[in-house]
Amino acid sequence: MKRIFAYLLLGSLLLSGTLHADESYLEARRLAAEGRILPLETIQKEIHAVQPGEILEVELEHDDHNILYEIEVLDAQGRVHKLKIDAVTGRILKHREED
């Protein structure tokens, strides 16, 4: 399961076509391996419990000394939801539907 999610994440990051996304993925892997943030697999479970759907994009951000996952999810009705999650605690900080 971890490997499938990692490939899915890598594919979505590569499809975004930005160097920033690729660097974000590598940084997330490194920080998770060091135990400084939660692995994406853990975050994925949290997200699907709150917002079921297909993960479209994942980015790692630094905001006021916090490390955040910014994740976009496509729901069954075709709406895109953007979630900001504290990468250390897994707490969902923001959840909104995109226009």
N, C-alpha and C positions, 0 to 999 in steps of 0.2 A: 504494500500500500504506500509506504514512504517513497519508494522508487517511482511509482506511477505519479504521485503528486509532484515529486521533484521534476520529472520529465514534463508534466503538464505546466508547471510553473515556468520552467526554462523555456518551453515553447511559447508561452504567452509573452514572456519577456522579450524573446527574440523577435516575435511578430510585431512588437511595438516599435521596433526599428530604432531604438535610441540607445546610445552608449550608456546613458544614465541608468536605464533599466537593467542592463547587463551588470553594471557595477553594483547596483542595489541588490541584485540576486546574489552576487558573490559575497558582498558584505554581510548579508543576512545569513548565508551559510556559515561564514567564518564566525560571526558573533554567536550563533546558535551552538556551533561546535565548541566554542570557548565557555558556553554556559551563561553568557551575558544576556541573552534574550531567549524567549521561548521558540522552539522550532516551528516552522510553518505548519507542520502536520497538526500540532496542538491548536494553533490558531484556527486552522481550517475547521476543526470540530466545533470550536466555539462559535464560529460564524454560521455554520450550517444549523446550529441549534436556534439561532436568532433569526437568520435570514437564509432559508433554503434557496438553492440555485446553483448556477454554474459560475465559478470564479473566472473572471475575464482578465483581471490585471492585479498584480501585487507590486507595491513599491515600498522600500524602506526609507523613512524620512527621519531627520533629526529636527526636533522642535523644542526650544527652550530647555535644553539639557535632557530631553526625553527622546527615546527611540520609539518610533511609531511604524506600524504597518498600515499602509493605505491600500485598501482592497476594494475592487469593484466586483459586484455580483449581479448576474442576470437572473431575474426570477422567472417563474413559469409563465407569467403574463407578458414577458418581454420588457419589463422595466429594469433599469439599471440602478443599483443601490451602491452608494459609496460609504464605506465604513473606515473609521480610524480607530486602531487598536493599540493600546500600550504594549509594546513588544516584550517588556519585562514581566508585566503582570497578567497580560491577556485580557485586561478590562477593555470593553468597548467604550470609547470616549465620545464617538460621534457616529450617527447613522442617519443618512438622509437619502431620499430618492432623487436621482438626477432628472433634470428637465429634458 
